[in-house]
Amino acid sequence: MTDYLSYFLPFIATYIVTYALCIKPFALAKPSNRGLHYKDTATSGGIAIMVGLLIFHFFSQFPLVILISLFLITIIGSLDDKYSLSKIQRFSLQLLLSVLLIYESTDVHDKSLIYMFFSLIVLVYFINMVNFIDGIDGLVAMQAIFVFIAIYMLLDVPDFLGMIAVILGFLFFNRPPNAKIFLGSSGSYLIGYLLGTITIIYGSIIGTLMIILMTTFIVDSLVVIVRRFFQKYFESTRLIASIKYVTQAHCTHTYQNMTKEFNSHSKSLLVITLYNYLWCLPVAYLYLKNFTFTTWYELKDLDGGDPVIFLLYILLAFAPYLIFCITNQLKNSAKQYE
């Protein structure tokens, strides 16, 4: 009975708070040229997800430093939703919180400065990557559910069932075709921070597994970042201006282009979901077959193996979607000049 309650109560808590936020929004997302919604919509759904995670904490006992960090990143995102923090304020707060988490949750005496710096880059990138990609109904929630389902299937980690229950409580109101509430910065920061924490805290094997499972988000965001940087750099030959251009709001991600072409959030979501389950999940399974372990926690202390193997599986997961994204970007760039 306790197992069922540990999943049911967080689900109900998230569902109720999400419903309340739909009725009386904490913040509103207004239509814009870069958005794909056409009316004022409640946002900051991360508040509801955080409430669900707090309830789940009573059953799973997250490490306290992670729970506090998740709570604080949700607060930062909520302030951004309500008051539109500046880029400097957002990035500085993300950076500070990421440094504190890495310092408190890893054995700094056994880790090199390169490892610590790389972990910091990964965590901050995951926060902003998920925020970049949060642009159509249900996409981030469905991606998070896929990752948690995959880890549960591959490693038999019961705690991830609770996380699935929490996200489902929100997804009921965020699903296409007519989402009643968005994640907002509070939700995208929270989910990005959670996924980034799993990637850096539990060792290189699980970290690689997370990169494979997050292929669609990583590839889409990187392709757009690289394209926009060089597009501006070739025009201006100014490094700082090119970096600023990357951070400006836009509507040119591959998933956004798909949504406009299909005139449907649901069809774009279906394409990404199929790629996740039919390609990324099998690649992740094949990657794990390289290691011998009894419980998932043993992976934390295992050597990550041959770097060539690591690169091979990352490339295998990335290649089809990378080709698809580059083709999509080139096609839509060509349309601008027709």
ZAVO-518389 format. One record per residue (C-alpha): residue in one letter; x, y, z; chain. Coordinates in nm, 2 decimals. Layout:
// ZAVO-518389
{"a" {X Y Z} "A"}
...
This chain:
// ZAVO-518389
{"m" {0.00 0.00 0.00} "A"}
{"t" {0.28 0.24 0.09} "A"}
{"d" {0.43 0.19 -0.26} "A"}
{"y" {0.11 0.29 -0.43} "A"}
{"l" {0.06 0.59 -0.20} "A"}
{"s" {0.42 0.71 -0.28} "A"}
{"y" {0.31 0.75 -0.64} "A"}
{"f" {-0.06 0.84 -0.60} "A"}
{"l" {-0.02 1.12 -0.35} "A"}
{"p" {0.25 1.31 -0.54} "A"}
{"f" {0.03 1.27 -0.86} "A"}
{"i" {-0.28 1.41 -0.68} "A"}
{"a" {-0.08 1.69 -0.52} "A"}
{"t" {0.06 1.80 -0.86} "A"}
{"y" {-0.27 1.76 -1.03} "A"}
{"i" {-0.46 1.98 -0.77} "A"}
{"v" {-0.19 2.25 -0.76} "A"}
{"t" {-0.18 2.26 -1.15} "A"}
{"y" {-0.56 2.29 -1.16} "A"}
{"a" {-0.54 2.57 -0.91} "A"}
{"l" {-0.28 2.75 -1.12} "A"}
{"c" {-0.50 2.72 -1.43} "A"}
{"i" {-0.79 2.88 -1.24} "A"}
{"k" {-0.58 3.15 -1.07} "A"}
{"p" {-0.25 3.19 -1.26} "A"}
{"f" {0.06 3.29 -1.08} "A"}
{"a" {0.18 3.43 -1.41} "A"}
{"l" {0.06 3.46 -1.77} "A"}
{"a" {0.24 3.38 -2.09} "A"}
{"k" {0.13 3.63 -2.35} "A"}
{"p" {0.13 3.56 -2.73} "A"}
{"s" {0.45 3.68 -2.92} "A"}
{"n" {0.61 3.65 -3.26} "A"}
{"r" {0.84 3.37 -3.13} "A"}
{"g" {0.56 3.17 -2.96} "A"}
{"l" {0.32 2.91 -3.10} "A"}
{"h" {0.03 3.00 -2.88} "A"}
{"y" {-0.23 3.26 -2.96} "A"}
{"k" {-0.40 3.36 -2.63} "A"}
{"d" {-0.30 3.44 -2.28} "A"}
{"t" {-0.22 3.12 -2.10} "A"}
{"a" {-0.13 3.04 -1.74} "A"}
{"t" {0.23 2.95 -1.68} "A"}
{"s" {0.48 2.87 -1.41} "A"}
{"g" {0.36 2.51 -1.38} "A"}
{"g" {0.69 2.42 -1.22} "A"}
{"i" {0.54 2.53 -0.89} "A"}
{"a" {0.30 2.24 -0.91} "A"}
{"i" {0.57 1.99 -1.01} "A"}
{"m" {0.79 2.11 -0.71} "A"}
{"v" {0.49 2.05 -0.47} "A"}
{"g" {0.46 1.70 -0.61} "A"}
{"l" {0.83 1.64 -0.57} "A"}
{"l" {0.82 1.76 -0.21} "A"}
{"i" {0.54 1.52 -0.13} "A"}
{"f" {0.74 1.24 -0.30} "A"}
{"h" {1.04 1.33 -0.09} "A"}
{"f" {0.86 1.20 0.22} "A"}
{"f" {0.86 0.85 0.06} "A"}
{"s" {1.19 0.85 -0.13} "A"}
{"q" {1.41 1.08 0.08} "A"}
{"f" {1.60 1.27 -0.19} "A"}
{"p" {1.94 1.39 -0.08} "A"}
{"l" {1.87 1.71 0.10} "A"}
{"v" {2.11 1.92 -0.11} "A"}
{"i" {1.94 1.81 -0.43} "A"}
{"l" {1.59 1.88 -0.29} "A"}
{"i" {1.69 2.23 -0.17} "A"}
{"s" {1.86 2.30 -0.50} "A"}
{"l" {1.55 2.20 -0.69} "A"}
{"f" {1.33 2.42 -0.47} "A"}
{"l" {1.56 2.72 -0.52} "A"}
{"i" {1.58 2.68 -0.90} "A"}
{"t" {1.20 2.67 -0.91} "A"}
{"i" {1.19 3.00 -0.71} "A"}
{"i" {1.43 3.16 -0.96} "A"}
{"g" {1.22 3.04 -1.25} "A"}
{"s" {0.90 3.16 -1.09} "A"}
{"l" {1.05 3.51 -1.03} "A"}
{"d" {1.15 3.51 -1.40} "A"}
{"d" {0.80 3.41 -1.50} "A"}
{"k" {0.65 3.69 -1.29} "A"}
{"y" {0.90 3.97 -1.32} "A"}
{"s" {1.11 3.88 -1.63} "A"}
{"l" {1.46 3.87 -1.48} "A"}
{"s" {1.75 4.00 -1.70} "A"}
{"k" {1.98 3.75 -1.87} "A"}
{"i" {2.26 3.84 -1.63} "A"}
{"q" {2.04 3.78 -1.33} "A"}
{"r" {1.91 3.45 -1.45} "A"}
{"f" {2.26 3.32 -1.55} "A"}
{"s" {2.43 3.44 -1.24} "A"}
{"l" {2.17 3.27 -1.01} "A"}
{"q" {2.18 2.95 -1.22} "A"}
{"l" {2.56 2.95 -1.20} "A"}
{"l" {2.57 3.01 -0.83} "A"}
{"l" {2.32 2.74 -0.75} "A"}
{"s" {2.50 2.49 -0.98} "A"}
{"v" {2.83 2.56 -0.81} "A"}
{"l" {2.68 2.50 -0.47} "A"}
{"l" {2.52 2.17 -0.58} "A"}
{"i" {2.84 2.03 -0.74} "A"}
{"y" {3.04 2.13 -0.44} "A"}
{"e" {2.80 1.98 -0.18} "A"}
{"s" {2.71 1.66 -0.37} "A"}
{"t" {3.04 1.54 -0.50} "A"}
{"d" {3.37 1.46 -0.33} "A"}
{"v" {3.57 1.76 -0.44} "A"}
{"h" {3.89 1.60 -0.30} "A"}
{"d" {3.86 1.31 -0.55} "A"}
{"k" {3.76 1.51 -0.85} "A"}
{"s" {3.98 1.71 -1.08} "A"}
{"l" {3.91 2.08 -1.16} "A"}
{"i" {3.84 1.97 -1.52} "A"}
{"y" {3.57 1.73 -1.40} "A"}
{"m" {3.42 2.00 -1.18} "A"}
{"f" {3.42 2.26 -1.46} "A"}
{"f" {3.27 2.01 -1.71} "A"}
{"s" {3.00 1.92 -1.46} "A"}
{"l" {2.92 2.29 -1.41} "A"}
{"i" {2.89 2.34 -1.79} "A"}
{"v" {2.66 2.04 -1.82} "A"}
{"l" {2.43 2.15 -1.54} "A"}
{"v" {2.39 2.51 -1.66} "A"}
{"y" {2.35 2.39 -2.02} "A"}
{"f" {2.08 2.14 -1.93} "A"}
{"i" {1.88 2.42 -1.74} "A"}
{"n" {1.89 2.65 -2.04} "A"}
{"m" {1.86 2.37 -2.30} "A"}
{"v" {1.52 2.26 -2.16} "A"}
{"n" {1.42 2.63 -2.14} "A"}
{"f" {1.51 2.67 -2.51} "A"}
{"i" {1.31 2.36 -2.61} "A"}
{"d" {1.00 2.44 -2.40} "A"}
{"g" {0.80 2.58 -2.69} "A"}
{"i" {0.51 2.34 -2.77} "A"}
{"d" {0.24 2.17 -2.57} "A"}
{"g" {0.36 1.87 -2.37} "A"}
{"l" {0.71 1.85 -2.52} "A"}
{"v" {0.92 1.89 -2.21} "A"}
{"a" {0.69 1.69 -1.99} "A"}
{"m" {0.68 1.40 -2.24} "A"}
{"q" {1.06 1.41 -2.27} "A"}
{"a" {1.10 1.40 -1.90} "A"}
{"i" {0.86 1.11 -1.87} "A"}
{"f" {1.05 0.92 -2.15} "A"}
{"v" {1.38 0.96 -1.96} "A"}
{"f" {1.23 0.84 -1.63} "A"}
{"i" {1.06 0.55 -1.80} "A"}
{"a" {1.38 0.45 -1.98} "A"}
{"i" {1.59 0.46 -1.67} "A"}
{"y" {1.33 0.26 -1.48} "A"}
{"m" {1.32 0.00 -1.75} "A"}
{"l" {1.70 -0.02 -1.80} "A"}
{"l" {1.81 0.01 -1.44} "A"}
{"d" {1.51 -0.07 -1.22} "A"}
{"v" {1.52 0.25 -1.01} "A"}
{"p" {1.17 0.27 -0.84} "A"}
{"d" {1.22 0.64 -0.75} "A"}
{"f" {1.17 0.73 -1.11} "A"}
{"l" {0.82 0.59 -1.11} "A"}
{"g" {0.74 0.87 -0.85} "A"}
{"m" {0.89 1.13 -1.08} "A"}
{"i" {0.67 1.00 -1.37} "A"}
{"a" {0.36 1.03 -1.15} "A"}
{"v" {0.45 1.39 -1.06} "A"}
{"i" {0.50 1.49 -1.43} "A"}
{"l" {0.18 1.31 -1.53} "A"}
{"g" {-0.01 1.53 -1.28} "A"}
{"f" {0.10 1.83 -1.47} "A"}
{"l" {0.08 1.68 -1.82} "A"}
{"f" {-0.30 1.64 -1.79} "A"}
{"f" {-0.33 2.02 -1.82} "A"}
{"n" {-0.03 2.07 -2.05} "A"}
{"r" {-0.11 1.82 -2.32} "A"}
{"p" {-0.18 1.92 -2.68} "A"}
{"p" {-0.37 2.04 -2.87} "A"}
{"n" {-0.49 2.30 -2.62} "A"}
{"a" {-0.27 2.33 -2.31} "A"}
{"k" {-0.43 2.51 -2.02} "A"}
{"i" {-0.09 2.59 -1.86} "A"}
{"f" {0.27 2.60 -1.95} "A"}
{"l" {0.58 2.50 -1.75} "A"}
{"g" {0.72 2.85 -1.77} "A"}
{"s" {1.08 2.92 -1.65} "A"}
{"s" {0.99 2.77 -1.32} "A"}
{"g" {0.91 2.43 -1.48} "A"}
{"s" {1.18 2.42 -1.75} "A"}
{"y" {1.45 2.53 -1.50} "A"}
{"l" {1.33 2.26 -1.25} "A"}
{"i" {1.32 1.98 -1.51} "A"}
{"g" {1.65 2.09 -1.67} "A"}
{"y" {1.82 2.11 -1.33} "A"}
{"l" {1.68 1.77 -1.23} "A"}
{"l" {1.79 1.60 -1.55} "A"}
{"g" {2.13 1.77 -1.54} "A"}
{"t" {2.18 1.66 -1.17} "A"}
{"i" {2.11 1.30 -1.27} "A"}
{"t" {2.37 1.33 -1.55} "A"}
{"i" {2.65 1.46 -1.34} "A"}
{"i" {2.60 1.31 -0.99} "A"}
{"y" {2.56 0.94 -1.06} "A"}
{"g" {2.88 0.87 -1.26} "A"}
{"s" {3.00 0.87 -1.62} "A"}
{"i" {2.80 0.56 -1.73} "A"}
{"i" {2.46 0.70 -1.62} "A"}
{"g" {2.58 1.04 -1.75} "A"}
{"t" {2.63 0.89 -2.09} "A"}
{"l" {2.30 0.71 -2.07} "A"}
{"m" {2.13 1.05 -2.00} "A"}
{"i" {2.30 1.21 -2.30} "A"}
{"i" {2.17 0.93 -2.52} "A"}
{"l" {1.82 0.96 -2.39} "A"}
{"m" {1.82 1.34 -2.42} "A"}
{"t" {1.94 1.32 -2.79} "A"}
{"t" {1.64 1.52 -2.94} "A"}
{"f" {1.68 1.81 -2.70} "A"}
{"i" {2.06 1.82 -2.72} "A"}
{"v" {2.09 1.79 -3.09} "A"}
{"d" {1.81 2.04 -3.17} "A"}
{"s" {1.96 2.31 -2.93} "A"}
{"l" {2.32 2.26 -3.05} "A"}
{"v" {2.23 2.28 -3.42} "A"}
{"v" {2.04 2.61 -3.36} "A"}
{"i" {2.31 2.75 -3.14} "A"}
{"v" {2.58 2.68 -3.39} "A"}
{"r" {2.37 2.80 -3.69} "A"}
{"r" {2.28 3.13 -3.53} "A"}
{"f" {2.63 3.19 -3.40} "A"}
{"f" {2.79 3.15 -3.74} "A"}
{"q" {2.51 3.33 -3.92} "A"}
{"k" {2.57 3.64 -3.71} "A"}
{"y" {2.95 3.60 -3.71} "A"}
{"f" {2.97 3.59 -4.09} "A"}
{"e" {2.75 3.90 -4.11} "A"}
{"s" {2.93 4.11 -3.84} "A"}
{"t" {3.26 3.93 -3.77} "A"}
{"r" {3.20 4.03 -3.40} "A"}
{"l" {3.23 3.76 -3.14} "A"}
{"i" {3.03 3.93 -2.86} "A"}
{"a" {2.75 4.03 -3.10} "A"}
{"s" {2.73 3.67 -3.23} "A"}
{"i" {2.71 3.52 -2.87} "A"}
{"k" {2.43 3.77 -2.79} "A"}
{"y" {2.24 3.68 -3.10} "A"}
{"v" {2.24 3.31 -2.99} "A"}
{"t" {2.07 3.41 -2.66} "A"}
{"q" {1.80 3.62 -2.83} "A"}
{"a" {1.44 3.49 -2.84} "A"}
{"h" {1.35 3.32 -3.17} "A"}
{"c" {1.12 3.06 -3.33} "A"}
{"t" {1.36 2.86 -3.54} "A"}
{"h" {1.42 2.53 -3.36} "A"}
{"t" {1.35 2.21 -3.56} "A"}
{"y" {1.05 2.12 -3.34} "A"}
{"q" {0.91 2.47 -3.40} "A"}
{"n" {0.96 2.44 -3.77} "A"}
{"m" {0.79 2.10 -3.77} "A"}
{"t" {0.49 2.24 -3.57} "A"}
{"k" {0.44 2.52 -3.82} "A"}
{"e" {0.47 2.28 -4.11} "A"}
{"f" {0.23 2.03 -3.96} "A"}
{"n" {0.01 2.30 -3.81} "A"}
{"s" {-0.01 2.07 -3.51} "A"}
{"h" {0.17 2.04 -3.18} "A"}
{"s" {0.06 1.68 -3.15} "A"}
{"k" {0.23 1.56 -3.48} "A"}
{"s" {0.56 1.72 -3.38} "A"}
{"l" {0.54 1.56 -3.04} "A"}
{"l" {0.47 1.22 -3.21} "A"}
{"v" {0.78 1.25 -3.43} "A"}
{"i" {1.00 1.32 -3.13} "A"}
{"t" {0.84 1.05 -2.91} "A"}
{"l" {0.88 0.79 -3.18} "A"}
{"y" {1.25 0.88 -3.22} "A"}
{"n" {1.30 0.85 -2.84} "A"}
{"y" {1.14 0.51 -2.80} "A"}
{"l" {1.23 0.35 -3.13} "A"}
{"w" {1.59 0.47 -3.15} "A"}
{"c" {1.73 0.63 -2.84} "A"}
{"l" {1.60 0.37 -2.60} "A"}
{"p" {1.75 0.07 -2.80} "A"}
{"v" {2.08 0.26 -2.83} "A"}
{"a" {2.08 0.32 -2.45} "A"}
{"y" {2.01 -0.05 -2.39} "A"}
{"l" {2.30 -0.16 -2.62} "A"}
{"y" {2.53 0.09 -2.44} "A"}
{"l" {2.45 -0.06 -2.10} "A"}
{"k" {2.52 -0.41 -2.23} "A"}
{"n" {2.89 -0.31 -2.22} "A"}
{"f" {2.89 -0.32 -1.84} "A"}
{"t" {2.83 -0.58 -1.57} "A"}
{"f" {2.64 -0.47 -1.27} "A"}
{"t" {2.38 -0.60 -1.03} "A"}
{"t" {2.21 -0.28 -0.90} "A"}
{"w" {2.21 0.06 -1.07} "A"}
{"y" {2.40 0.22 -0.78} "A"}
{"e" {2.70 0.01 -0.86} "A"}
{"l" {2.74 0.20 -1.19} "A"}
{"k" {2.84 0.51 -1.00} "A"}
{"d" {3.17 0.36 -0.91} "A"}
{"l" {3.24 0.17 -1.23} "A"}
{"d" {3.49 0.30 -1.49} "A"}
{"g" {3.32 0.46 -1.78} "A"}
{"g" {3.51 0.24 -2.02} "A"}
{"d" {3.68 0.31 -2.35} "A"}
{"p" {3.62 0.67 -2.47} "A"}
{"v" {3.58 0.53 -2.82} "A"}
{"i" {3.28 0.33 -2.70} "A"}
{"f" {3.14 0.64 -2.54} "A"}
{"l" {3.17 0.84 -2.86} "A"}
{"l" {3.04 0.55 -3.07} "A"}
{"y" {2.71 0.53 -2.89} "A"}
{"i" {2.67 0.91 -2.86} "A"}
{"l" {2.72 0.93 -3.24} "A"}
{"l" {2.49 0.64 -3.30} "A"}
{"a" {2.21 0.81 -3.10} "A"}
{"f" {2.28 1.16 -3.25} "A"}
{"a" {2.34 1.08 -3.62} "A"}
{"p" {1.99 1.03 -3.76} "A"}
{"y" {1.84 1.32 -3.56} "A"}
{"l" {2.14 1.54 -3.64} "A"}
{"i" {2.09 1.49 -4.01} "A"}
{"f" {1.72 1.55 -3.98} "A"}
{"c" {1.78 1.88 -3.79} "A"}
{"i" {2.04 2.01 -4.03} "A"}
{"t" {1.82 1.93 -4.33} "A"}
{"n" {1.52 2.10 -4.16} "A"}
{"q" {1.73 2.41 -4.08} "A"}
{"l" {1.87 2.43 -4.43} "A"}
{"k" {1.52 2.39 -4.58} "A"}
{"n" {1.37 2.66 -4.36} "A"}
{"s" {1.66 2.90 -4.42} "A"}
{"a" {1.61 2.86 -4.79} "A"}
{"k" {1.25 2.95 -4.76} "A"}
{"q" {1.34 3.29 -4.61} "A"}
{"y" {1.51 3.38 -4.93} "A"}
{"e" {1.24 3.27 -5.17} "A"}
